[in-house]
C-alpha cells in the first residue's frame, strides 16, 4: 500500500514528519535510486527507500513507544546538544536511547514538568502541528504583581510576532501579592517561549515555569527525572483532542499589546 514518503520515514522513528520533509528537500532521501520529492507516495514493501544511502527495511520499523517524562531543570528538550548540555534522552535508561525517541514539542532548559517522548512520527505530527495543537497547562510564578488589566489582555490574546495569540485560560492561584504572581495557564498553541515573552512584555520576569499537563495526560506525582509509559486510553485521548478546536471564545476586539520577534 502506497503512503506519503515522509509518513513512512516518521513511522520508522527516524524523524518527525516535518523533519522528514526537510530531509527530502535536502536530497538526503532516495526511492529506487532516484532523489525523492515532497508528496511522493511509496510502498515500503516494494520500493527501495534510502536515507543518506542507508536502505530503510520494513522489518526495521521499531515498536512505537509513548512516554511521559518529568523534565528536570537545566535539561534541554533535544536528542543532542552541540553545547554539551544534558538532554532529555539522557534521563532514559540506555535500552531506550537508541529507539528513535524524540521530544513531542519542547520545554526550554529553564522550564520543568510534563514532556512527551515518542518514536512515532505521526503521533508527533498530530500533537505539534499548528492546526492540531493540544492544550498544555502550566503553573507559572512571576516576579511582582500582575494587574487585572494585563491579566484580561493576556487571556484575550496579544500580538506575538505580528499574529494574535489564541485566547488562553488563566487563573490566579492566590490573592494579589506585591512580590509575585502565581498563575495557572492553559494554552492552545505552542509558540516559542510564549509565556516568558508575554510576561516580559507586561514587565514581569518568570521566576518558575512548570508544565503539569499535556491534554488529558497529567504529571501527577511523577518525580523530577522520572518517566512512565502512557496508557492506551491516554494515547487515544491525545489523538482525539488533536482533532478538536479550542472552545475558548475569541475576544470581541484584538489586544493592542504587540510583541516583536526580538523580545
Rosetta blueprint (number, residue, H / E / L):
1 X L
2 X L
3 X E
4 X E
5 X H
6 X H
7 X H
8 X H
9 X H
10 X H
11 X H
12 X L
13 X L
14 X L
15 X L
16 X L
17 X H
18 X H
19 X H
20 X H
21 X H
22 X H
23 X H
24 X H
25 X H
26 X L
27 X L
28 X L
29 X E
30 X E
31 X E
32 X L
33 X L
34 X E
35 X E
36 X L
37 X L
38 X L
39 X L
40 X L
41 X E
42 X E
43 X L
44 X L
45 X L
46 X L
47 X L
48 X L
49 X E
50 X E
51 X E
52 X L
53 X L
54 X E
55 X E
56 X E
57 X L
58 X H
59 X H
60 X H
61 X L
62 X L
63 X L
64 X L
65 X L
66 X E
67 X E
68 X E
69 X E
70 X E
71 X E
72 X L
73 X L
74 X L
75 X L
76 X E
77 X L
78 X L
79 X L
80 X L
81 X L
82 X L
83 X L
84 X L
85 X L
86 X L
87 X E
88 X H
89 X H
90 X H
91 X H
92 X L
93 X L
94 X H
95 X H
96 X H
97 X L
98 X L
99 X L
100 X L
101 X L
102 X E
103 X E
104 X E
105 X L
106 X L
107 X L
108 X L
109 X L
110 X L
111 X L
112 X E
113 X E
114 X E
115 X E
116 X E
117 X E
118 X E
119 X L
120 X L
121 X H
122 X H
123 X H
124 X H
125 X H
126 X H
127 X H
128 X H
129 X L
130 X H
131 X H
132 X H
133 X L
134 X L
135 X L
136 X E
137 X E
138 X E
139 X E
140 X E
141 X E
142 X E
143 X E
144 X L
145 X L
146 X L
147 X L
148 X H
149 X H
150 X H
151 X H
152 X H
153 X H
154 X H
155 X H
156 X H
157 X L
158 X L
159 X E
160 X E
161 X L
162 X L
163 X E
164 X E
165 X L
166 X L
167 X L
168 X L
169 X E
170 X E
171 X E
172 X E
173 X L
174 X L
175 X L
176 X L
177 X L
178 X L
179 X L
180 X E
181 X E
182 X E
183 X E
184 X E
185 X E
186 X E
187 X E
188 X L
189 X L
190 X L
191 X L
192 X L
193 X L
194 X H
195 X H
196 X H
197 X H
198 X H
199 X H
200 X H
201 X H
202 X L
203 X L
204 X L
205 X L
206 X E
207 X E
208 X E
209 X E
210 X E
211 X E
212 X E
213 X E
214 X E
215 X L
216 X L
217 X E
218 X E
219 X L
220 X L
221 X L
222 X L
223 X L
224 X L
225 X L
226 X L
227 X E
228 X E
229 X E
230 X L
231 X L
232 X H
233 X H
234 X H
235 X H
236 X H
237 X H
238 X H
239 X H
240 X H
241 X H
242 X L
243 X L
244 X L
245 X L
246 X L
247 X L
248 X L
249 X L
250 X L
251 X L
252 X L
253 X L
254 X L
255 X L
256 X L
257 X L
258 X E
259 X E
260 X L
261 X L
262 X L
263 X L
